[in-house]
Amino acid sequence: MGHWAGIMGERAASGLSIRKYCEREGMHPNRYHYWQRRLRIAAAGEIQAKKEEVAQLPPAGWMQVSASAEVNEPKKPEDAGIMIEIGKSRVMVTESTGTELLTKVCKVLVELC
């Protein structure tokens, strides 16, 4: 397909219509259109794959954290979560912290810092 992508680029750079370019190069316009369609389908598949990949990423300003296989029992209640620091502020997040509340709190802290 790289070969045909090059041909498409040459045709665009030439400023000629597809029909005129194909006449000049001695190829049938149907062949050109076939490969143009194949390249567009391949490009659309790549774009869709990128969209799906991006959709799996955490939102901007967040980072993905994975839990380790070993889970240690907390020694005291304040150890039962994670501490998030934004600027000089700290927020303790536990399993029961709602994502909407956490999102709002983090947005406010980012604006204040």
CNS distance restraints for C-alpha pairs under 8 A (distance, minus, plus):
assign (resid   1 and name CA) (resid   5 and name CA) 6.20 0.50 0.50
assign (resid   1 and name CA) (resid  35 and name CA) 7.95 0.50 0.50
assign (resid   1 and name CA) (resid  39 and name CA) 7.11 0.50 0.50
assign (resid   2 and name CA) (resid   6 and name CA) 6.25 0.50 0.50
assign (resid   3 and name CA) (resid   7 and name CA) 6.47 0.50 0.50
assign (resid   4 and name CA) (resid   8 and name CA) 6.12 0.50 0.50
assign (resid   4 and name CA) (resid  35 and name CA) 6.66 0.50 0.50
assign (resid   4 and name CA) (resid  36 and name CA) 7.85 0.50 0.50
assign (resid   5 and name CA) (resid   9 and name CA) 6.19 0.50 0.50
assign (resid   5 and name CA) (resid  39 and name CA) 7.28 0.50 0.50
assign (resid   6 and name CA) (resid  10 and name CA) 6.14 0.50 0.50
assign (resid   7 and name CA) (resid  11 and name CA) 6.14 0.50 0.50
assign (resid   8 and name CA) (resid  12 and name CA) 6.23 0.50 0.50
assign (resid   8 and name CA) (resid  36 and name CA) 7.44 0.50 0.50
assign (resid   9 and name CA) (resid  13 and name CA) 6.09 0.50 0.50
assign (resid  10 and name CA) (resid  14 and name CA) 6.05 0.50 0.50
assign (resid  11 and name CA) (resid  15 and name CA) 6.71 0.50 0.50
assign (resid  11 and name CA) (resid  16 and name CA) 6.46 0.50 0.50
assign (resid  11 and name CA) (resid  17 and name CA) 7.76 0.50 0.50
assign (resid  11 and name CA) (resid  18 and name CA) 7.16 0.50 0.50
assign (resid  11 and name CA) (resid  21 and name CA) 6.33 0.50 0.50
assign (resid  12 and name CA) (resid  16 and name CA) 7.05 0.50 0.50
assign (resid  16 and name CA) (resid  20 and name CA) 5.93 0.50 0.50
assign (resid  16 and name CA) (resid  21 and name CA) 5.61 0.50 0.50
assign (resid  17 and name CA) (resid  21 and name CA) 5.99 0.50 0.50
assign (resid  18 and name CA) (resid  22 and name CA) 6.00 0.50 0.50
assign (resid  18 and name CA) (resid  29 and name CA) 6.85 0.50 0.50
assign (resid  18 and name CA) (resid  32 and name CA) 7.83 0.50 0.50
assign (resid  19 and name CA) (resid  23 and name CA) 6.22 0.50 0.50
assign (resid  19 and name CA) (resid  29 and name CA) 6.05 0.50 0.50
assign (resid  20 and name CA) (resid  24 and name CA) 6.20 0.50 0.50
assign (resid  21 and name CA) (resid  25 and name CA) 6.16 0.50 0.50
assign (resid  22 and name CA) (resid  26 and name CA) 5.74 0.50 0.50
assign (resid  22 and name CA) (resid  27 and name CA) 5.00 0.50 0.50
assign (resid  22 and name CA) (resid  28 and name CA) 6.14 0.50 0.50
assign (resid  22 and name CA) (resid  29 and name CA) 5.79 0.50 0.50
assign (resid  22 and name CA) (resid  32 and name CA) 7.58 0.50 0.50
assign (resid  23 and name CA) (resid  27 and name CA) 6.41 0.50 0.50
assign (resid  23 and name CA) (resid  28 and name CA) 7.52 0.50 0.50
assign (resid  27 and name CA) (resid  31 and name CA) 7.14 0.50 0.50
assign (resid  27 and name CA) (resid  32 and name CA) 7.63 0.50 0.50
assign (resid  28 and name CA) (resid  32 and name CA) 6.88 0.50 0.50
assign (resid  29 and name CA) (resid  33 and name CA) 6.17 0.50 0.50
assign (resid  30 and name CA) (resid  34 and name CA) 6.03 0.50 0.50
assign (resid  31 and name CA) (resid  35 and name CA) 6.42 0.50 0.50
assign (resid  32 and name CA) (resid  36 and name CA) 6.10 0.50 0.50
assign (resid  33 and name CA) (resid  37 and name CA) 6.05 0.50 0.50
assign (resid  34 and name CA) (resid  38 and name CA) 6.32 0.50 0.50
assign (resid  35 and name CA) (resid  39 and name CA) 6.08 0.50 0.50
assign (resid  36 and name CA) (resid  40 and name CA) 6.22 0.50 0.50
assign (resid  37 and name CA) (resid  41 and name CA) 6.19 0.50 0.50
assign (resid  38 and name CA) (resid  42 and name CA) 6.21 0.50 0.50
assign (resid  39 and name CA) (resid  43 and name CA) 6.06 0.50 0.50
assign (resid  40 and name CA) (resid  44 and name CA) 6.04 0.50 0.50
assign (resid  41 and name CA) (resid  45 and name CA) 6.25 0.50 0.50
assign (resid  42 and name CA) (resid  46 and name CA) 6.34 0.50 0.50
assign (resid  43 and name CA) (resid  47 and name CA) 6.19 0.50 0.50
assign (resid  44 and name CA) (resid  48 and name CA) 6.13 0.50 0.50
assign (resid  45 and name CA) (resid  49 and name CA) 6.14 0.50 0.50
assign (resid  46 and name CA) (resid  50 and name CA) 6.22 0.50 0.50
assign (resid  47 and name CA) (resid  51 and name CA) 6.20 0.50 0.50
assign (resid  48 and name CA) (resid  52 and name CA) 6.24 0.50 0.50
assign (resid  49 and name CA) (resid  53 and name CA) 6.13 0.50 0.50
assign (resid  50 and name CA) (resid  54 and name CA) 6.05 0.50 0.50
assign (resid  51 and name CA) (resid  55 and name CA) 6.03 0.50 0.50
assign (resid  52 and name CA) (resid  56 and name CA) 6.51 0.50 0.50
assign (resid  53 and name CA) (resid  57 and name CA) 6.90 0.50 0.50
assign (resid  57 and name CA) (resid  64 and name CA) 7.72 0.50 0.50
assign (resid  58 and name CA) (resid  62 and name CA) 5.87 0.50 0.50
assign (resid  58 and name CA) (resid  63 and name CA) 6.04 0.50 0.50
assign (resid  58 and name CA) (resid  64 and name CA) 6.03 0.50 0.50
assign (resid  59 and name CA) (resid  63 and name CA) 7.77 0.50 0.50
assign (resid  74 and name CA) (resid  79 and name CA) 5.31 0.50 0.50
assign (resid  74 and name CA) (resid  80 and name CA) 5.41 0.50 0.50
assign (resid  75 and name CA) (resid  79 and name CA) 6.50 0.50 0.50
assign (resid  76 and name CA) (resid  80 and name CA) 7.25 0.50 0.50
assign (resid  80 and name CA) (resid  94 and name CA) 6.28 0.50 0.50
assign (resid  81 and name CA) (resid  92 and name CA) 6.47 0.50 0.50
assign (resid  81 and name CA) (resid  93 and name CA) 5.25 0.50 0.50
assign (resid  81 and name CA) (resid  94 and name CA) 4.17 0.50 0.50
assign (resid  81 and name CA) (resid  95 and name CA) 6.78 0.50 0.50
assign (resid  82 and name CA) (resid  92 and name CA) 5.74 0.50 0.50
assign (resid  82 and name CA) (resid  93 and name CA) 5.24 0.50 0.50
assign (resid  82 and name CA) (resid  94 and name CA) 6.54 0.50 0.50
assign (resid  83 and name CA) (resid  90 and name CA) 6.45 0.50 0.50
assign (resid  83 and name CA) (resid  91 and name CA) 5.60 0.50 0.50
assign (resid  83 and name CA) (resid  92 and name CA) 4.53 0.50 0.50
assign (resid  83 and name CA) (resid  93 and name CA) 6.18 0.50 0.50
assign (resid  84 and name CA) (resid  90 and name CA) 5.52 0.50 0.50
assign (resid  84 and name CA) (resid  91 and name CA) 5.07 0.50 0.50
assign (resid  84 and name CA) (resid  92 and name CA) 6.31 0.50 0.50
assign (resid  84 and name CA) (resid  93 and name CA) 7.31 0.50 0.50
assign (resid  85 and name CA) (resid  89 and name CA) 5.63 0.50 0.50
assign (resid  85 and name CA) (resid  90 and name CA) 4.43 0.50 0.50
assign (resid  85 and name CA) (resid  91 and name CA) 6.41 0.50 0.50
assign (resid  86 and name CA) (resid  90 and name CA) 6.38 0.50 0.50
assign (resid  86 and name CA) (resid 106 and name CA) 7.63 0.50 0.50
assign (resid  86 and name CA) (resid 109 and name CA) 6.55 0.50 0.50
assign (resid  86 and name CA) (resid 110 and name CA) 6.62 0.50 0.50
assign (resid  86 and name CA) (resid 113 and name CA) 7.36 0.50 0.50
assign (resid  87 and name CA) (resid 109 and name CA) 7.84 0.50 0.50
assign (resid  87 and name CA) (resid 110 and name CA) 7.61 0.50 0.50
assign (resid  87 and name CA) (resid 113 and name CA) 5.55 0.50 0.50
assign (resid  88 and name CA) (resid 113 and name CA) 7.49 0.50 0.50
assign (resid  89 and name CA) (resid 109 and name CA) 7.25 0.50 0.50
assign (resid  93 and name CA) (resid  97 and name CA) 5.94 0.50 0.50
assign (resid  93 and name CA) (resid 102 and name CA) 7.92 0.50 0.50
assign (resid  97 and name CA) (resid 101 and name CA) 7.26 0.50 0.50
assign (resid  97 and name CA) (resid 102 and name CA) 6.88 0.50 0.50
assign (resid  98 and name CA) (resid 102 and name CA) 6.21 0.50 0.50
assign (resid  99 and name CA) (resid 103 and name CA) 5.97 0.50 0.50
assign (resid 100 and name CA) (resid 104 and name CA) 6.27 0.50 0.50
assign (resid 101 and name CA) (resid 105 and name CA) 6.12 0.50 0.50
assign (resid 102 and name CA) (resid 106 and name CA) 6.06 0.50 0.50
assign (resid 103 and name CA) (resid 107 and name CA) 6.17 0.50 0.50
assign (resid 104 and name CA) (resid 108 and name CA) 6.27 0.50 0.50
assign (resid 105 and name CA) (resid 109 and name CA) 6.19 0.50 0.50
assign (resid 106 and name CA) (resid 110 and name CA) 6.07 0.50 0.50
assign (resid 107 and name CA) (resid 111 and name CA) 6.26 0.50 0.50
assign (resid 108 and name CA) (resid 112 and name CA) 6.18 0.50 0.50
assign (resid 109 and name CA) (resid 113 and name CA) 6.00 0.50 0.50
